Amino acid sequence: MTTPIDLIITAPWIIPIEPAGIVLKNHAVAIDKGRIVGVLPQDQVAEKFTASEVTKLDNHALIPGLVNLHAHAAMTLFRGLADDQPLMTWLQKHIWPAESKHISPQFVRDGTLLACAEMLRGGITCFNDMYYFPKSAAEAAIATGMRAAIGLVTFDFPTAYAADADDYLAKGLAVRDELREEPLISFCLAPHAPYTVSDRSFLKVLTLAEQIDLPIHLHLHETEQEINDSERDFGVRPIERLRRLGLLSPGLIAVHTVHLTPSEIELLAAHGCSIAHCPSSNLKLGSGIAPITSLLEQGANIGLGTDGAASNNRLDLFQEMRLAALLAKGQSGRADAINAHQALRMATLGGAQALGLDTTIGSITPGKMADLCAISLDCIELTPCYDPASHIVYAAGREHVSEVWVAGRIRVKKRQLLENNQIELIKVATLWQNKISPHEIR
């Protein structure tokens, strides 16, 4: 007697992430009601399951959906606006003025819809966002059928979204209360950075995080200037300031962490903090190269992020995987510093763990949601294939993603989005370009 289920996906290679470092050959994933109910050899599937639908991947590798651990999704509408600038010049002279003129719920919804389309086509099924008007970002993710951890952003200065830190938090919590039952939406508290958030506001964020059990997502030690300014204004480096306030914990997602001393590396790892490594953005803004190999050696959990499209300028985790692995090798002088399987874990289970979603997504494991990405290896530039994990990290790109499922529902089929109208998205983005470019491009 077989069990009736919704979907069976077969593939010549499945990289489940858990257990670590293995590739399953000629296996199948059985899915029912959005969840994985079995991972087993293809020749055993018919003995256990009868599926309403069977998808046969002929020359593909199947991996968990990628998790973008740090994004400002709506900033796709600022892509290329002010390139080749250091971080603080970029923010203070270009991005913050542009935001003050244009940020609105419609801007965030349109920009996030554009970002979701780009990310899904590149195999990203979940993103951790930090931006204004979080309800608009969540609505865009829901409309696209994509999983999102929505950041409840906090600053100590006014914007078009909120007047002060208390207002940011009150509005963010109202969004969480309204959308907390949405199955694809979770939340983080997102105080922007130590240089934009006061001690009082950090303590309020910490209290809320403990009360409602949310991760805290913030930029940390991105530039040397940030550290120098903290020493001038607070007498200590930002990590020490956060330690004294009690923010270092397994619930902290520290973004960038480029400039760390050995003791700070030990401190972050000892407190169980997760790191959102954004190598492309760090390089493009001239911030530096994060000491990821040392963090891994200390046992820190690492996920990968794209940052926003205004500072990357791609929402492309294939690029981040490859770059993270290559930078670690070059920085350490060791070719084995980060191997392909480690890079894949960062882009999947590492991000899920940081968000507290590792029992839900991040690996192809029975009981987890079926967030999956199929990568076609049937092309000249990926032939021959001796090791699919190596190919995914070092040779393949997002253009090789053929199918994507979120909670068992197909969202990309034969490289085409099924939910978003791509022509309409391009028209909307062009309208925003015409509004923005005469004022902000320097």
Secondary structure, DSSP 8 states (H G I E B T S, - for coil): --EEEEEEEEEEEE--SSSTT--EEEEEEEEETTEEEEEEEHHHHHHHEEEEEEEE-SSEEEEE-EEEEEE-GGGGGGTTSS-S--HHHIIIIIIHHHHHHH--HHHHHHHHHHHHHHHHHTTEEEEEEEES-HHHHHHHHHHHT-EEEEEEEE-SS--SS-SSHHHHHHHHHHHHHHHTT-TTEEEEEEE--TTTS-HHHHHHHHHHHHHHT--EEEEES--HHHHHHHHHHHSS-HHHHHHHHT--STTEEEEE--S--HHHHHHHHHTT-EEEE-HHHHHHTT-----HHHHHHTT-EEEE----TTSSS---HHHHHHHHHHHHHHHHT-TTSS-HHHHHHIIIIIHHHHTT-TTTSSS--TTSB--EEEEE--SGGG-S-S-HHHHHHHT--GGGEEEEEETTEEEEETTEESSS-HHHHHHHHHHHHHHHHHHH--
